[in-house]
Amino acid sequence: MNYELNHRARALLRAIAAGRAEVTRSVEPDLRVDGLLCSDQSAARELAHAGLLRPAVPGDSGSWVPAELTPAGHAVLA
């Protein structure tokens, strides 16, 4: 797949790749970076819906868990 990502979206993916992000386990996930809520939740949700990030571990619905990149997420950063 070919994704055209802006600087902010790439920065979010880099933060996730560096292990600095958490995501809620939900249909419309929220994202925190370095413990702070992401100011552009719509971008975070677009990345999740595009299949570029996911929760790294199981958890209850709505709980905060570490975020990780999917193989597609790693590919767009490569």
C-alpha positions in Angstrom: 0.0 0.0 0.0 1.1 3.5 -0.7 0.4 6.0 2.1 1.0 9.7 1.9 1.6 10.8 5.4 2.2 14.4 6.7 4.9 15.3 9.1 2.7 14.9 12.1 1.5 11.4 11.2 5.1 10.3 10.6 6.1 11.8 14.0 3.4 9.8 15.7 4.5 6.6 14.0 8.1 7.3 15.0 7.0 7.8 18.6 5.1 4.5 18.5 8.2 2.8 17.0 10.3 4.2 19.8 8.0 2.7 22.4 6.8 6.1 23.7 3.1 5.7 23.0 0.0 4.1 24.5 -3.4 3.5 22.9 -6.8 2.7 24.2 -8.3 -0.6 23.2 -11.4 0.6 21.4 -13.0 1.0 18.0 -12.0 4.7 18.1 -8.6 4.6 19.9 -7.1 7.5 21.7 -3.3 7.9 21.7 -0.9 9.2 24.4 2.8 10.0 23.7 5.2 10.4 26.6 2.1 10.2 28.9 0.4 13.2 27.2 -2.8 12.9 25.1 -2.1 13.4 21.4 -3.5 16.8 20.4 -4.6 15.3 17.0 -6.7 12.4 17.9 -8.2 12.3 14.4 -4.8 11.7 13.0 -4.2 8.9 15.5 -7.5 7.3 14.7 -6.8 7.5 10.9 -3.5 5.7 11.4 -5.2 3.0 13.5 -8.0 2.6 10.9 -5.4 2.5 8.1 -3.8 -0.5 9.9 -0.5 1.2 10.8 -0.7 0.9 14.5 -2.4 -1.4 17.1 -2.4 -2.3 20.8 0.7 -4.3 21.6 -1.0 -6.4 24.4 -4.4 -7.6 25.3 -6.5 -5.6 27.7 -10.0 -4.6 28.7 -12.0 -2.5 26.3 -11.1 1.2 26.9 -7.9 0.4 28.8 -4.6 2.1 28.0 -2.0 -0.3 26.7 1.3 0.1 24.8 1.0 0.8 21.1 3.0 -0.8 18.4 3.4 -0.5 14.7 2.0 -3.1 12.4 4.1 -4.5 9.6 2.4 -1.9 7.3 3.4 0.9 9.8 7.0 -0.2 9.7 6.9 -0.3 5.9 5.7 3.3 5.6 8.6 4.5 7.9 11.2 2.5 5.9 
